[in-house]
Amino acid sequence: MNEVFGFFISAFVIIFFARPVAVFFKIPTLVVYILGGILTGPSGLNIIRDIASLRYFYELGIILLMFSAGLELKLGTSGNSKIPLKILYLFNMILPGICGFFYGLFAGKYFNIPASIFIAFYMITLFSSPAVEVTAHLFREFMKKMDYTKRIFSRQLIFSSVLADVTSLFIFTGITAFYVLKNPFDFMKFIVFAFVFFFIVLKGLPFIQEKVLSRIKGMNTSEDETTTLIMLVIIVVGIGAFLNIPPIACAFFAGISLANININRRVKNNIDFLTVNIFIPIVFIIVGAKVNLGIFGVAENFLLSVVTIIVFSLSRILSIYAVTRMYAFTPKESLGFGLSALPQLTGTIAIAIVSHDIGILPDVLFNSVIILSIITTILGPFFARLFLFPGIKGQEFEFFVEDFTHFDIKPFNLLTPICDIARKLRDTELSVYPVVDSNGIYKGVIHLDDVRDTMFNEEISCLVISADVIDNNYPSLERHATMQDAISFFTRRGIHAIPIVETVDGYPFYTGMLLLQDILPEMENIRK
């Protein structure tokens, strides 16, 4: 009991000072939690000793961590970059993954690590998936000061990194299943069940949330909805555990499935409070406390750690450097983008924890991965800023329009008949709807009040098209605009939704809609 009390006192102190320290040194708060855990754990002051009693709290924290990570992946279009997404995916995920596989075979053989083939497959997941949350934060800091080419490429890089994360979790799921099952026939059955399960999760959860739970009587508060979402995640994880699917993969895909549907902003704030302010700090402090720096006192272990960090860093930096040089970025810019794709954090640590717990990852590699995550997350963004944005001061934290944008609201074409619009908009709560031409270029909006009478006259409604009733003067906002810009529009009378566009070669391409109802809960924070 005294051990648990001592842990929570130490954790409270670390959490209290973590954010000021992170802001001062310009490093992620999660890294400060890990460093705090190392400092107070057996490798430091030895205040935190026995964490076995916190096991269930810790495991629930990892599940909520991955759910929260998936929930943040609210994606729209990846942008019209001169580098095709499949090419960037090749250099951002596949080539580093291949390097990781062969390095894993080498390390397993040279350093006499048991089950080297599993180490090789684990290294694919390590080498191929950068920390999206760190990379995205870096580019957000300079969003308004980047030229168009850099801004679009940075978005494309983040988009390919998300795909890399998803791929890595699929690979990790397969690794753990084969390690546990061992029988090839059972493994093949598992693959079939896993794909069906993930498909049901990705398609079924949004349906349950939007079509079923949102219509249950009595579920009127954000607290009710928050509880229901968390229970859905726990159910998904429970079913996944029955199928031998890792909980972190289940939680992550549950988060992705719900990322692009209309979830009340207060619900997301409640989930953030639980994860960001309670469970995630505890998880990362425990991870830090589990680090055993003494293991590097053995020369062979120290050498393995150093070689792993060097090979990993070179493979990631050079892969992105090569693809950006192919498409005419300067050597300095290419090196900066390579360094921006270096950090490893949430996904890497979660996979390392599970791999270590089930026996795939030995102690020396587990500790090496945690150290690698700390080093790359600190140094990667630091040097990326120097090469990509020399002499430019990053802006303070701001809310951006794309953080609140509904990318799932699809526009109508200029030639769409009003009768077709009526069938699609029977249950809509929007007062305006965006209209684009055949190329996706934004043209204006339709006011439902203007077409309401026409909708109920079938003969006339099929003769009138969107172009006949379009409002060309309705305001729109750029995707990279700040929420302060949006507020100035919402203060106008009668505006409750704004189309979001992205200008490419002088043409405004529609990307989504910003709704007043989503920003009202955050209004005070946005105005600060």
N, C-alpha and C positions, 0 to 999 in steps of 0.2 A: 504493500500500500504506500509506504514511504517512497519507493522507487517511482511509482506512478505520479505521486504528488510532486516529487522533485522534477520529473520530466515536464509536467505541465507548467511549473513555475519557470523552468528554463525556456520552454517553448514560448511562453508569454513574453518573456524578455526579448527573445530573438525576434518574434513577430513585431513587437513594439518598435524596435530599432531598425528592422530590415528595410523598410521603404525609404527612410531618410538616407541610409547608407547606400542603397541602390541608386537613388537619384544623384547623390554626390559623386559616385564613381561611374555613373552611367552604365550600370550593368543590370541584368534582370533580377527582380526580387527573388525569384526561385533559386538563383545561384547563392544569394546571401543566406537563404534558409539552409542550403546544403553546407555552406561554410560554417554556419552557426552550429549545425549538427556535428560537424567534424570537431569544432572547437570545444564543444561541451561533452562530446562522446569519449569513448575509450582512447582514441588517438589524441585527445586534447586534455581537457581538465577532468575528464572521467566523472562528470556530474551525472550524465545519462549513462546508465550501465545496462540494466535489464529492460529490454523493450518487448519481451515475449508476451507480456500481459496486454500489450497494445495491438496484438496481431490483427484482431477483427476490425478494429478502428482503422488500422493501417490499410488493410485490404479493401475496405469500403472506400477509403480515401483514394486509392489507386483507380478503382472503378469510376468514381465521380470525376476524378482527374481526366480520364480518357473520354468520358461522356461530355465533359465541358469542352475538351479540345475538339471533339467532333462537332459540337453544337456551334462552335465559333467559325466553322468552315462554311460561311454563307457566300456562295459563289454565284457570280453572274457570268458574263462573257469574259474570256481570258484576254480580250483585246486583239486588235489587228496588228500584231507584231510582224516584223520582216523575218523573224525566225519562226518557222512552223513549230507548233507545239510538240509534234511527234519527234522532231529533231532535238528539241530542248529536253524532252523526256529521255531520249536516248543518252544524252550527255549528262543529265542530272541524276538519273537513276540507274539505267542499265549498265553503262560503262563502269561507274564507280562500284556497282554491285558485283560485276565480274572481277574487278580488282580485289574486292573484299573476299570473294570466294577463294581465289587462288592464294591470297595472303593467309586465309584461315587454314588451308591445307598445309602451307609452308610452316605456319606457326605451330600447328598441331604436331607436325613431324619433328621440327627442329627443337621445340621446347618440351616434347614428350607429353603433350596434353591428350588425355583419353578422349575417345569419340571424336576424332578430328573432323570427320565428315559433318557432324552436327555443328561444330565450331565454324566450319567453312560456310555452311548455310546461314548460321547466325550472323557472320560477318557481312553477308549480303544485306541483311536488314540494317546493320550498323552503317555501312558505307553508302547506302543508297537513299537514305531519307534524312534530309536536313530539318532543322527545327523551324517550321513554318512561322511559329509565333514570334521568334526572334527576328527572322528575316523580314517579316511583314512590319514589325515595329520599327525596324531600321529605315525602311523605305517610307513609311508614314511620316517619320520625323522630317523628311526632306521632300515630301510629296509636292508641295506648292512651289518648290524651288528647282525641281527637275524639269529638263526639257521633255518634249513629247516622246522622243525615241526612248529615253531612259525610263520614263514613267510606264510606257507600254511594255517594255521588256521586263521591268521589275514585276509588273503584274503577271506577265507570262511565266516568269521564273517562280513566283509564288504558286501559280496554278499548277505548274509541273511538279512542284515540291509536294503539293497536296496529293496528286496522283501517285507520287513516289511513296508517300506515307501509307496510302491505301494499299498499294502493291506490297510494301514491306510487311504490313500486318497480315495480308493473305499468306505470304511466304512464312512468316512466323507461326501462323496458325497451323500450316502444314508441317513445319518442323516439330512443333510440340506434339502434334497428333501422332506422327510417326515414331517419335521418341517414346511416347507412352504406349502406343498400340503394338509397335514392332512388327506385327504381321502385315505383309503387303496387301493381302486381300481385305483385311479390316480397314487398312488405310484408304484403299480405293472406295470402299463404302462410305468412309468418313468424308472424303472429298465431295462425293455426291450430296450427302446430307448437309455438309457445310455450305455449299453453294446454294442449295434450296433454302437453307436457314437464312443466309445473308440476304437473299433476294426477298424473302418474306419480310425480314426486318426493314429493309430499305423501302419497300413498297407498302407494307402493312401498317407500320407505325404512323406515318402521316395520315393514312386513311382513318385509323382508329382515333387519332387526335382531332382531326378536322371534322369527320363525319359522324363520329359516335360520341366521344367524351364531351365535346364542346356543346352537345345538345342534351346532355343529361340534366334533368331538373335538379336544382339544389346545388349545382356546382357553379356558384356565382362569383366566387372570390379568387384572386390570384393565388392565395395560399392553398386552396383546394386543387387548383390546376397544377401547382408546383408539386404537391404531394403525389398527385396522380402520375405526373411525368416520371418522377423518381421511382415510383412503384413499377411503372412500365419498364424502366431500365433494369430494375432488380429482377423482374420476371424474365426479361430477355437474357440476362446473365445467367439466371437459374436454368433456363432451358438450354442455353449454350453449354453450361457445365455438364449437363446430362449427356450432351453430344461430344464432350471432350474438347470444346472450343474455348480458348483462353478468355477469361472474363474481360481483359482489357480490349480484346478485339470486339467482343459483343457490345461493350459500352461505347466504344469509338464509333462503330457503325450505327448504333442507336442514335448517337448524337448527330452524325451526318444525315441520317434519314429525316431528322426533325429540324435541321438547320435552315432550310429554305421554305418552311411553312410559316403561316402567320401565328406566331406565339406571342401572347401578351408580353409587353416589355417588362412589366412588373414581375412576371413569372421568371423571365431571364435574370432579372435583378435578384430575385430570391435564390435562384440556383447559383448565381455568382457569389452571393453572400455565403452560402453553405460551402461551396468549393474553394473559392479564392481566399476567403477570410478564415476558414476553419480547417477543412480537411486537407487541402493542398499544402499549406504551411506545415502541418503535422507530418504529412507523408515525406516531404523533402527534408525536414529536420531529422526524421528517423533514418532516411537514406544516408544523410551525412553521418549520423551516429553509427551506422553499420560499416562505414569505411574504416579499414584497418591499414593505416599508413605503415605500420611496422612490417607488413608483408613485403614492402619494397626494400627492406634491409638486406634481403637476399639478392645478390648481384644478378642472377638469372631472371628473377621476377622484375627487377628494375629495368633490365634490358628489354624484356618482353613489352613492358608498358611503354617505354620510349619508342621502340620500333613501331608498335601499334599506332601510337599518336602520329608519328611522322608519316608512315605509309598512308594512313587515313587522310591526313591533311593534304598531302600531295595529290592523292587521287581525286579528292573533291575539288580542290582549287584548280588543278590543271584541266579537269574535265570541263568546267564552266569557262575557264580561260580559253580553251581551244574553240568552243562553239561561238563565243562572242568575237574572237579574232576572225573566224570564218565569215562573220557578217559585219565586218568593218568597224567594230569598236576599237578604240585606241588600246595599246598595251596596258596603259595605266587603268583605263576603265575596265578592261577585261580582268585584270588582276583584282580590282575592287569588287566586281561581281562574283569572282571566284571566292573571295574571302567572305562575302555576304552569305554564301551557301555553305559555309563551314560549320556554323554552330550546331550542336546536338543538345537536346534538352528533354522535353516532356516524353515524347514517344520513345526515344532512345533509353531513357532511364526506366520507364515502365517495362519495356521489353527485357532490359537487363535484369530487373528485379525478378520477373517471372522465370526467365531462363536460369537464373541463379538458384531460385527456390526449388525448381524441379530437377536440377542437377546437370543441365546442359553446360552452363557457364561456371568454370572453376573460380575460386576466390580471387586469384590474381587477376583474371580478366574482368571480373565484376568490378573490382576496385580500380582497375585501369580505365574501364569505361566511364566510371563516375568522375575520375580525374580528367579524362578526355573531355567530358561534357563541360566541366568547369572551365578548362583552358580555352576550348574552342568558342564557348559562349561569351567569354570576356574578350579574347583577342580578335576573333573574327569580325564582329561589328566595329571594334575600335580601328582596326587597320582598313576596313572597308570604307569608313568615313573619310580617312585620310586620302585614299586613292580616288574615290568617287566624288566626294564633296569637299575638296581642299579649300580651307578658308571660309567655308559656308557654315553659319551657325544654324543648327537644327532648331525647329520651332518647338515650343512647349506643347504638352499634350493638348490635343483638340479633338472634338467630335467631328467626324467627317460624314458627309451625306451618305456615302456607300455603306456606312455602318448600320444605317437604318433602312436602307433601300429594300423593297420587295422585288427581287429579281424574278419571282414566279408569276407576276402579273403580265400577261402577254398582250401585245397591242393588236388593234384591228388594222386591216389593210384599207387603203383609200377606196377600193372597189367593193368592200364588203357591204351587202345589202342590210338595211336596218332590221329586216325580219330575222336574219341570221344573228345579228347582234342581240336582238330581244331574247332569242332562245338561250344564249350564253350568259345573259346578265340577269336572269330571273331572281337569283339569290344574292346579287352583289350589293354591297353597301357603299360603293364608290359613287360619287356624284359626277365624276368625269372619267373618261377612258381614253388612253392614248391611241393615236392613229399614225401609221407609218406607210411609206410607199413599198414597192416590191423589193427594194434593196435594204429595207430596215431603217431608212432615214426618217427621223421624226418630223411630222408635218403639223401636228396640233392635237387637239382633243375634241371629243364629243361630249357635250353636256347632256346627261340623261333627261333633264327637264325639257330640253329642246326636242327630244325625239319620243317622249313618253306617249304623247297622243298618237303619233305615227305608229308606234309599236302595236297598238291595239286595233289598227286597221290593216288587216293582212294584205289586202289588194294594193294599198299604197306603200306599205312598208317594204315590200319586195321590189318596188320600183325605185325607191330612194336609197342611195348609197352613202357611205361615210363622207365622201368628198363633198356631198351636197349640204351637209350640216356641220362641217368642221369649223372649229374656232382656231384660226391661225395665230391669234395674238395672246393666247394663254401662256403664262410664263413657264420656263423650264430651267433646270439647274444642271451644271456640269457634275460629273460623277466625283471629281476630286474637290468639289467645293466644301466649305466647312458648314457646320450646322448654324453658325451665326448668320451666314448668307441665307440659309433656308428660313430662319425665323423672320427675316425682313419681308419675305414673301407671305408667310403665314399670317402676318399681322394685317394683311389686306382682307377686306370683307369678302366672305364667300369662298375663300380658298382653303380647302381641306386636304388636297392631294396635289403633288407636283411631279410631273414627269422628269426623270433623270436621264441625261444624255451624255454621250462621249463624242467630242468633236474629232473627226479623223479626216485629214486633208480638206478641212473647211466644211465638212458635212456633219450634222448632229445625228449620231446613231442612237436610237433608243436603247436603254439598258434596264430600266425598272421604274418603280413609283415610290415616292416618299409620302407617307401618310401622317397627318397631324396627330392622330390618335397615338402613334408610336413614340412621338417625341415629347408629348406632354408630361409623362412621368419623369423625364430627364431634363425638363426645361430649366430648373434652377442650376443644375450642374453645367449645362451648356452655356448659360449666361455668365458663369464665373470666369 
